Amino acid sequence: MYLLEHDAKELLAAHGIPVPAGCLIESASAKPTLPAGPWIVKGQIPAGGRGKAGIIKKASTSQEVGEHTRAILGKTVKGHTVESVRVEQQVKAVQEAYIGFLLDAGSGGVRVILSASGGMEIEQVPRDQILTELVRPDAQDLAKCVDRLAAKLPPKIAKAAREAGQKLASAFLDLEAMLVEINPLFVLDGGRWVAGDAKVVTDDNALLRQKELEALVKARTDAYPDVARKHEHGFDYVVVDPKGEIGLLTTGAGLSMMLIDEMRKAGLKPYNFLDIRTGALRGETTRIVKVLTWLSEAPSVRVLLVNIFGGIANMGEFSKLLVAALAETPSLTVPVVARLVGNGLPAARDVLAKAKIELHTDLDQALDAVREHLAAKKT
């Protein structure tokens, strides 16, 4: 889960990381209690590059705060609609630095990164000015690594980077995070420091153990709908293109991502990613009905593509569940294309034929059928 900056800062503040005083505004008509000014108004989306995209603005009066808030809310940046802004105190820094902790999945270690330069142009910093090491995800190892790297920084920054690194390393481990980053790290007079911006990416699979994050997801379901759905229903469903024309009923995270890539290469527009986990259906239509209902609520979806590669699941049994779920979801009125691979195909073919759904075993043929339905809808 990629936390919005406001939530990331509130979470890190609870772990001892100093952040500028701020508040969240979710409506242009809201009248929040602002911290002392001057302020900076920051559009909240799960992506970087917000300053260059024009959704971070400085304000010296409360009137300017309101003007910027109205201008930023509702904007679409990098495919995300700005639904809220964080208004926080401006901070005058002596220097902007960078510090981050990244889980390295290949090695199982943690990549620690420090730089004396930070801010909007961090990607332009020369490689030889980026200090980094890969260490075990252990508190003592991370602490020693931070000390080694901070010692190579200019004295004005070293003290702040060391202190920030120690606190950030602790938060990274406590939250079972995949990424924790402060950019920029505002270094103030006397070596004091404040998190100018914060990025936190957490592991959805750790949510049951992470009560802070679980509470956040439950309290802010509108901000994290995909994570909230997975937490409540036990499977992954993510809208990848709100204007996508093809709803997907699929299983297997890797296979589903590959399918989306293949469809996009072929000029098709998938609406969603899904790993419904057929092994967990247990003879019930509940999960399938839930997905079909969500897809029926998407006005852009014009065809349903079912793509199931069953290793253990019997395709005949799955087909019975699919047909039953379609009958339970009359709100979904789009044509259905089914591509199934696995055991029980003869029985699946019979079940789907009675429901007037053609069974395909070849993906290219299934995609051709999808194109035919899309073309028919346009005529």
C-alpha positions, 0 to 999 in steps of 0.5 A: 500500500502506497500511503498518501503523504499526509497519512505517511507523515502522521504514521511516522510522527507516531514513530518519533519522526518530526514533521511540519504541523499540518491538516488534511482537507478533503472538500473545497468548502471545508473550514479547517483549523490551520497551523500557523502560516505561511503554508504549503498546499500539497495535493495528495496522490500516491505518486511522486513528481507532484511539484512539477505537476503543479499540485504543490503551492505556497500560500502566505494568506488563508485566502491563498490556501483556499484558492490553491485548495479549490484549484488542486482538488479534482485535478488528474495527475498521473492517472490519479484524481486529487481527492484531498490536500495537506496544508502544512507549515512552510519550513525554511531549511539550511539544506535539503538531503535524502534518506531512504530504506528499500526492501530488496526482494531479491536478496531479502536485505534492506537497501539503505540510501543517503545523499547530501542532496535531495528535493525535486531534483533527486534523480539528477544527483550524480551516482557518486554522490549517492551513498548506499549499502545493502544490509540484513533487515536487523536493527543493529545492522541498519543502525551501524550502516546509517552511522557508516554512511552518515560519516561520509556526509558533510558535517552540517548534514551528518548529525541530522542524517544519523538521527533521522536514519536511526528513527527511520530504520526503527519505523521501517522494521516496526511497520514491516515496510517495503519502502520508507523515504524522506525526500527532502529531509530538511536540515535546520540550524544546529543539526535539527531536522524535519521530514519535508516529504515522506513516502511509505509503502507497506506490505498488504499481507502484513496488514493483520499484524499492523494494527495502526495500518489496519485502523488507517485502512478502515478509517480511510476506505475512500483513499485506499479502496483496493487495500480495503477490498482485499482486507475485507474480502481476501483477494486482490481486485484493483482498477487499473484503468477507470476507462477500461472496456474489458472487465477481467475475471482472472486468477493468479497474480503473475498470470493476471499481470501478464494478461493485462500486458498482452492485452495492452500490447494488442491495443485492448483496454483492460479495466481491472486486475484480479486474483480471485484465487479459485482454490479459495472459492470452496464451492461458493459463488460469493467471491465471483458475485462480488467481482461481477457486481463491482464490474457491473458498476463500471460504466466503461466495461463492455465485455467480461473476459474470464481467463482461468488457468487451473492447476488444482481447480476443476474447470467443470466445477468452476464453470458451474460457479461462474454460471450461477454467479452470473445468474445472481448478478443480473446487473451485469449485462455485458457479453461474456468470453471464457478462456479456461485451461485445466482439468475438467474441460469437457464438463466445463464446455457443456456447462458453458454451452447451456449458458450460451457462453463459448469456451476458448482454450487459446488466448488469441482466439479469446481476444479475437472474440472480445474484439468482435463483441467490442466492434458489435457494441459500436455498431 
